[in-house]
């Protein structure tokens, strides 16, 4: 069994993680912590968990009795917890703060935790993983097959629709960023990741985020000019995702109903032959594939488990 601690469990991404891990056959949650609600019962702060757990929320966790810590708090919380690494050289860490580890410098060898992009790296001797931000997950899944085939040679437009459950509260994220600042953060992350796949990628990326009423929606519409035929492009996408478990290419426009409460991403392709503009639409559940599901996917790879373990079904959420 993988003994797990979850820090910063007083936010939606952590609560979704709890709902996934509580029924994971290879995981035992040893402790959960949060600054805001110490002493509370976990089942009282995580919707749908009543009767599933006796855990009590601690003000802070300890790395001593766990194999892996999911860090779900704000960036300043994660930065302070990284002190653990100096004294616990065998500790595994998955950072879900959305910080992309820019604040930590180059001293810690973090791996980028998107299984569809870095599966081999995650499988082999990886201890420290940073989970992509919500918008970055959807954008990269939409673009990776083109980038891997060195076909990104025009400016990119990314229009991200994000449900209210993961939108900034009061106009700001839990780290104090405005929506515009957060969108720019995601854009920089997408640019960085695309350059890992296509090293000569230097095109401008325009990423815009807009809120939508469907709470769990995460959708991206990517537009770029591309000379290849749409049938050829579809074959490239089918080949790229053929041995992956959570991404599927569809012929119809996907909706939230197709992916809600699953760890799936559905992608559709459309091309205007007259203008040469390719439109790629990726749709997923913002709290699962956009956050907790991607983190658990990375954990499964890190510990040599089959990718789908614990991610086929999920208990009641919000």
Secondary structure, 3 states (H helix, E strand, C coil): CEEEEEECCCCHHHHHHHHHHCCCCCEEEEEEECCCCCCCEHHHHCCCCCCCCCCEEECCCCHHHCCEEEECCCHHHHHHHCCHHHHCCCCEEEECCCCCCHHHCCCCCCEECCHHHHHHHHHCCCCEEECCCHHHHHHHHHHHHHHHCCCCCCCEEEEEEEEHHHCCECCECCCCCEHHHHHHHHHHHHHHHHHHHCCCCCCCEEEEEEEECCCCEEEEEEEEECCCCHHHHHHHHHHHHCCCCCEEECCCCCCHHHHCCCCCEEEEEEEECCCCEEEEEEEEECCHHHHHHHHHHHHHHHCCCCCCCCCCCCCCCC
